[in-house]
Amino acid sequence: MPAQAKTMRRDARDNVAKLRAAALEVFSAKGLGAPLEEIAKSAGVSVGTLYNRFGTREALIDSVIPEIAGNRLKELGGKVAAKATARERLETFAHGMIDLQRDDPALNDAILRRFPGATALVETCAASSSLGHDLVTQAHREGSLDPDFTGEDLFCLLWMAGTANREAAAPPGWRRLLMRSLDSAWIGPATEAP
């Protein structure tokens, strides 16, 4: 009997690994709202096994996405930190976040907080929200950003970008329009780093 129990535990571990790999693939391609049945099928298990191993969609999301999202957001944070001025840092952050949202449907869903019950993912994204607010504050201190432009304004732009990224029928000029909104908030011309 112990041999069977050991085999079952290994089978369970194998199922979890297959489900995590399938979830990462499907979520990355289709977003966090992708059908769980598709994930289970891709893993070669039943949807009942998926629910038995993870319980909820949010638990499955939290088991695979926060690390990937965290790594991508940290990479962007490194690019931001390398810029010389507060304006360059904020511009790099805004463009980088929009690119991440465009390129990764799962990260887009994460940034839009479509699954607030995925608490590990929400915590991962909260760090990038904090960075965005800090960058707005830095640009205000530098004197390059209109004091009326707030961190909330920045995240409204990012929310609109994320929404447009998800919508196939979005007009092609949406990104240019959003960038004009940010550009209009700058005080004075862009300066080159020394």
C-alpha positions, 0 to 999 in steps of 0.5 A, a space after each residue: 500500500 505505501 508504494 501506491 500512496 507514494 505513486 499517487 503523490 508523485 502522480 499528483 505532483 506531476 499533475 500539478 507541474 503539468 497544470 502549471 506549465 499549461 496554465 502559463 502557456 494558455 494564460 500568456 497567450 489568451 489572458 487570465 480569463 482563458 477557459 480552465 477547461 482548455 488548461 486542463 485539456 492542455 495538461 492532459 488532465 480533467 478540469 476536476 483535477 485542476 480544481 482538486 489541485 488548485 481550488 480556484 482560478 485565482 489560486 492557479 493564477 497565483 501559482 504561475 503568474 506572479 513570478 513571471 509578472 514580477 520578473 518582467 516588472 523588475 526588468 522594466 524597473 531596471 530600465 527606468 532606474 537607468 535613465 538620468 532624469 525624472 522625465 525620462 524615467 516616467 516616459 520609459 515607465 509609461 511606454 514600457 508598461 504599455 508595451 508589456 500590456 500589449 505583448 502579454 495578455 496575462 500581464 495586461 489582465 494583471 495590471 487591469 486587476 481583472 482578478 482581484 482575488 489573485 492576491 499574490 498577483 495583486 501584490 506583485 502589481 502593487 509594486 509597479 503602481 507604487 513605482 509609477 506614483 513615485 515617478 510622478 512625484 519625482 517629475 513634479 519635484 524636478 519641475 518637468 511635469 505639470 503639478 495637475 498631472 497625478 499618479 491617478 492620471 498616469 494609471 488612467 492612461 495605463 488602464 485605457 492602454 490595457 483596455 485598448 490592447 484587449 480590444 481587437 476593434 480599437 482604433 489604430 491611433 489609440 496609443 498615439 492619442 494616449 502619448 499625446 495626453 502624457 506629452 501635454 503634461 510636460 513643462 518645457 521641452 525634453 532635455 537630453 541627458 548629459 
